[in-house]
Amino acid sequence: MMKKFKKLDEEFFAQFKKLLKFKRNQVIMGPGGKPLGTFFIKSGFVRQYLISEDGKEFTFNIYKPNTYFSMTCLLNNTPNIHYYESLTDTVLLRAPNDGVIKHIENNPGIIYDLVKRTLSRLDGVTRLMEALFTGNAKQQISSVLLVLVRRFGKKNNGKGFTINIALTHRIIGTLAGLSRESTSIVLETLEKENVISQKKSFYIG
């Protein structure tokens, strides 16, 4: 039986007592400089995105409760180049960089969990990139919805899944590399085809 590996969990972050609260759509951290620590999401959802020189937004990841972010900057010793925004009212815990490094050094099994999380996110990004470069707008949005189902989907009693996170057409578009207008057209088409239905920004397939 595989040994149970340790994680960077809420118990570890709570010892530093850095409780931070953010309202919906509030920027938590922007590009420039090295983050002051690693953040753990106690509640809420956080979006990681980039703004291009021509003002376009591209969403790279959406973090859910009981996950953490800014670890890449810490381990690679690089400055942050992304924005992090609370998609909902969000509560975070923050651990200082030296505390995180010391904890990992004392518990090397944590690396297994870090690699597992990284590969899972990479798989999602790869699927989106494939659709972005090889598919049309409908295929791109469909790929985004499939990735969202894998990460946030909850199986319905009947048929299909509910994507249990409220997302605007604009944000779905930033995941697919499309404008809000194009995204809305595709989503409306998928609804007419009975592929999805929408209830208060929750998508059901």
N, C-alpha and C positions, 0 to 999 in steps of 0.2 A: 504493500500500500504506500502511495506517495506521502512523504512527510508533509505535514501542514506548515506552510511557510508564513512568516509574519508579514504584516502590512503596516503602512503608515495609516493608522486609523484615528478615530476621534479621540480615543483615550490618550494617545500620544500628543495630539495638538492641544487638548484641553489643559494640559499642565502649564502651558505658557499664558493662559488666561487672556489671549488676544481676541476678544469677541468683537466682531465688526459687523455692522448692519447697513444694508444698502437698499434703497427703494428701487422699484422696477425701472428699468432703462437707465440706471445710473452707471457711469463709467467707474470701474473699480481701480483700474490701472491702465496707463497708456504707455506707448513706446518711449524708449530712452532710459538708459541707466539699468543697473541690475536691481531686480526686485528686492525689497527689504526682507522677504521671507517666502515661505511656501504656504499657500492658502488651502484650507480644507473646507468643503462646502457642507455646513451643518444642515442647512435647508435652502431651497431655491435652486435656480438654474443660472449658469453663467455662460455667456457666449464669448468665444475667442475669434477676433476678426482683424482684418487688415484693410486700410484705406489706401488705394493706389494714388499715384500722382494726379490722375484725372478725376479723382473724387469717388471712384467706385468702391463699394464695400465687397469684401470676400470673406465669408465665414468659414473658418477652418475646423471648429469644434464647438460642441455644446456640452458642458459639464453638468452632471446631475448630482444630487445629494450623495454624500459619502465618498466623493472623489476629491482630488486635489489638483492644483495647477501651479505653474511657474517652476516646476521641477527641472525642466529642460535647461533653463537659464542657470540654475544652480549647479547642475552636474557638468554642464559644458563651459561654465564660467563665461557666459556671453550676456550682452545686454538684451533686454526685452524689446521686440520689434512689433508686438501686437497690442491691440486694445482688448480689455476684458470688461464686459458689461453684464449687469444683472438683468436677466430676462424677466424675472419676477422679484418680489421682495425676497431678499437673500440675507442669510446670516453666515458669516465666515469665522473660522478660527485661523490664527496665523502663528506659525512657528518660525523663529529666527533661523537664518541660514546655517550658522554654526551648530545649532541644536539639531537640525535635520541631518547634517553631515555626520555628526557624532553618533546619532542614533543608528544610521545606516552602517557605520563602521563597527558598531557594537553588535549589530544584527544583520550580517551579510545576507541572510536568507531573504531580506526585503527586496534584494535585487531581482529575484524571481518574479515577484509581484509587479515590480516596475516594468520589467521586460514584457510580461503578459499584457499589462495595460497598454503599453506602447504599441505592441503588435496588433492589438484589437483596434486601436485608433487608426493605425496605418492601413489596416484592411478596409476600414470605412472610407478613408481618404482615397485609396486606390480605386475603389468602386466608383466614387464620384468623379475622379479624374478620367477614368475610362469612358464614362458617359459624356463628360464634358468635351472630350476630343473626338469621339466616334459617333455620338448619337445626336438626334435632333432635340428640339426643346421638350417634346413630350417624353422622350427617353431619359433626358436629363432630370426632369422633375420626378419621373417614376423612380429613378435610381435614388434620388434624395429621399423620397418617401419610404423606400425599402430600407435604406440605412437608418432612418428615424424609427421605423418599426423594430429593427433589430436592437436599437439602443433604448428606446422608450416605449415600445409596444406592449400592450396588455391584451391578452386574448379575450375576445368577447364570449359570452355564453353561447351565442349562435355562431355566425360565420365571421371570419376576419379578425382584425386587431384594431385597438384604439391607440393612437399616438398620444400618449398622456402628457402632452406639453402644449401650451398655447403658443402658436407661432403665426406671425403675420405673413401675408404673401410676400412682402418685401424681404423678410429674413429668409424664407424658403428660397427666394430668388438669389440671395447672396450665397447660399449653399450650392446652387446649381450654376452660378455665373451668368444669371439672366436678369433682365430688368423686372421690376414689379409688374409692369403691364403684360409682358410675355408670360410671366408666371401665373397671373390671374387667368389669362386666356386658357392655358393648359389645365389648370385646376378646374375651371368651369367645364372644360371638355371631359375631363375624367369623371366629374360628377354626373354629367349628362349620360355618360356611358355606364354609369352605376359601378364604376371601379372604386370610387371613394364617396364619402359623404362628410359633411362638415357640421359640427355642432359647437358653437362658441370657440372656434379656433382649434378644436380637437378633431383630428382627421381619423375617419373610420374606413377601413378597407374591407 
